[in-house]
Amino acid sequence: MEMNNNDVFKKLRVALQLRDDQIVEILELVDFRISKAELGAFFRNADHPNFMECGDQVLRNFLNGLVIHLRGTKENPTNAMDIIEKNRAAIKQNAQNNDRPAAAPYDKPKKPAGKKPPMKGPPQRPKKPEPIVEKVKFNNGKLKKK
């Protein structure tokens, strides 16, 4: 069984517990810009209509950015395990604080809990206007009034 770039990208994402926004930031470290939607296409199943093959350039830039993200630069080196532990702690803290992920911008804000005004009675429905023309029933082509 052969692994392609998409498989390598998926395995690194899972192993390092990276979210899409973190991957976008890592790619920006090497001046490679990509949207979350394009990134999501790499992680889809191969039979999905929006699946995209991950090219060599994308994977190469991700790996170069990952080196900078984990090791830091020559002038400002960092310890890779500190970064990984920080990511794990952030994931655990997010899971403890929220049972569900943070609200998306398209979620409606929740109304504050309070008393609802009392209902004044059953809702009034508008009366149907009386028909102008009387009902006529057609039966086998013969006109019959009801």
Secondary structure, 3 states (H helix, E strand, C coil): CCCCHHHHHHHHHHHCCCCHHHHHHHHHCCCCCCCHHHHHHHCCCCCCCCCCCCCHHHHHHHHHHHHHHHHECCCCECCHHHHHHHHHHHHHHHHHHCCCCCCCCCCCCCCCCCCCCCCCCCCCCCCCCCCCCCCEEEECCEEEEC
